[in-house]
Amino acid sequence: VQLQASGGGSVQAGGSLKLSCAASGRTFSSYAMGWFRQAPGKEREFVASISWSGGSTYYTDSVKGRFTASRDNAKNTVYLQMNSLKPEDTAVYYCAAGIAAIPGDYWGQGTLVTVSS
């Protein structure tokens, strides 16, 4: 599975962005998909994940109620809608695919999100 993330950019605090991650391969719909982020000087951390069917989602506490993960298996694409963005959301965001509920078998390149105060 090859993953291509996009949609990052610069936004002011309180704004919104929607990240996309396009996947290649016929088995996309078999995998859980996840979003991770890495802020400058920090380790990569889990943000959100969505099951293969889209029926289950998981979020780290700091983004609950603000971020929403979704997927369109017909388009081999997973999304991360980010609302009410905060400066501490600034990071490079990565998408990942895999079997586990918090997947990490395959990784895409990152997309930079910068939130200014």
C-alpha positions in Angstrom: 0.0 0.0 0.0 1.3 3.4 -0.9 -0.1 6.5 0.8 -0.1 10.1 -0.2 -1.1 12.7 2.3 -2.2 16.2 1.3 -4.2 19.2 2.5 -1.8 20.8 5.0 -1.2 24.5 5.2 -1.2 27.5 7.4 -4.2 28.6 9.3 -5.0 30.9 12.2 -6.2 29.5 15.5 -9.8 28.6 15.4 -9.7 27.8 11.8 -10.2 24.5 9.9 -8.3 22.3 7.6 -9.1 18.9 5.9 -6.3 16.5 5.3 -6.6 13.7 2.7 -4.7 10.5 2.3 -5.0 8.7 -1.0 -4.0 5.1 -1.1 -3.0 2.8 -3.9 -3.7 -0.9 -4.0 -6.8 -3.0 -4.0 -6.6 -3.9 -0.3 -7.2 -0.4 1.0 -10.7 -1.3 2.3 -9.1 -4.1 4.3 -7.0 -1.8 6.4 -7.6 0.4 9.3 -6.2 3.9 8.6 -4.6 6.3 11.0 -3.3 9.8 11.4 -0.3 10.7 13.4 1.6 13.9 13.9 5.1 15.0 14.9 5.7 18.5 16.2 9.1 20.1 16.1 11.4 18.5 18.8 8.8 16.0 19.8 8.1 12.3 19.1 5.4 11.2 16.6 2.1 10.7 18.3 -1.2 9.1 17.5 -4.0 11.5 16.5 -6.9 9.4 15.1 -7.8 6.2 13.4 -10.7 4.6 11.6 -11.6 1.0 11.1 -11.7 -0.6 7.7 -15.5 -0.2 7.5 -15.5 3.3 8.9 -17.7 2.1 11.7 -15.2 2.7 14.5 -13.0 5.7 15.2 -10.5 6.5 17.8 -9.0 9.8 18.9 -6.4 11.0 21.2 -7.9 13.1 24.0 -6.5 16.4 22.8 -8.4 16.3 19.5 -11.7 14.7 20.6 -14.6 16.9 19.6 -12.4 18.9 17.2 -11.1 16.4 14.7 -13.1 13.8 12.7 -11.7 10.9 10.7 -13.6 9.5 7.8 -13.0 7.4 4.8 -14.3 6.7 1.3 -13.3 3.2 0.3 -14.6 3.7 -3.3 -12.0 6.5 -3.6 -9.3 4.8 -1.6 -9.1 7.9 0.5 -9.1 8.7 4.2 -9.8 12.2 5.6 -9.1 14.1 8.7 -11.3 17.1 9.3 -9.7 19.4 11.8 -11.8 22.2 13.3 -11.1 24.7 16.1 -7.4 24.4 15.4 -4.9 25.4 18.1 -1.3 26.5 17.8 -0.4 23.2 19.6 -1.8 21.3 16.6 1.1 22.5 14.6 3.0 19.5 13.3 3.7 17.3 10.3 0.8 15.0 9.9 1.2 11.5 8.6 -1.3 8.9 7.5 -0.8 5.2 8.1 -2.4 1.9 7.2 -2.5 -1.5 8.8 -4.3 -4.3 10.5 -4.3 -3.0 14.1 -6.9 -0.5 15.3 -4.0 2.0 15.6 -2.2 1.1 12.4 1.4 1.5 11.5 2.3 -1.1 8.8 2.4 1.4 6.0 3.3 5.1 6.1 2.8 8.0 3.8 4.9 11.1 3.6 3.9 13.9 5.9 1.9 17.1 5.3 2.7 20.2 7.3 0.0 21.9 9.3 0.9 25.3 10.9 -1.5 27.0 13.2 -0.7 30.6 14.2 -2.1 32.4 17.2 
